[in-house]
Amino acid sequence: MFYLLLATYGTILLSELMGDKSIYTISSLTMRFHPLYVFCGFTAAFMVKMLVPVLLGQVIAELPNSVVAITSSATFFLTALVIWRKRGGERPTTPPENYFSRVALITFAAIMFSEWGDAGQMMTATLAARYRVPLVVWLGATLALMTKGLLALTLGRGLRRHVPLRMLRPLSASLCVIMGVISAVGPIFKV
């Protein structure tokens, strides 16, 4: 079982690091919001996103490319809008009462509704169907995505320290818009 856990972890991590857009989404969100709150949001989203292929197997592979592209693009554009509309140029000394839930929800939605049917989910579905140990496969895949998320969080945190605060909102929103455009035109050019 431990071998399968490690094999799933390594396979999913490598497939997810190659050209994955959620790295940029998480980095953008971390540049603007508290990293712990972003971590909680993406962890919950990754847990659900890996549960779906474990439970549904090959069904996710049958999703039309247009549905995936439209959903991903809309999610990136909405995330850019939320980041852009966030008020204030300075970080508050005490965050608003519902700050954690808002940031965690924004992060959850940005990750949850983008990039369905990607290589990581296909591999997860295949491994779950092949080895019939869904909990081990889900755990390995989720840990791989969390590792990817932590790498993106570190990148965003580093940028947050070195990029002036007044530039964070436009930079974060711009990255999300670029990712939305790439998601929209990707199926056309097989990106």
GICOR-V615058 format. One record per helix or strand of 2 or more residues. SS is the DSSP state (2 for helix, 1 for strand). FROM is the first residue (numbers start at 1). LEN is the number of residues. If there is no record, write none. Layout:
# GICOR-V615058
ss=SS from=FROM len=LEN
ss=SS from=FROM len=LEN
This chain:
# GICOR-V615058
ss=2 from=2 len=16
ss=2 from=22 len=11
ss=2 from=35 len=28
ss=2 from=65 len=21
ss=2 from=99 len=14
ss=2 from=119 len=13
ss=2 from=134 len=29
ss=2 from=165 len=25
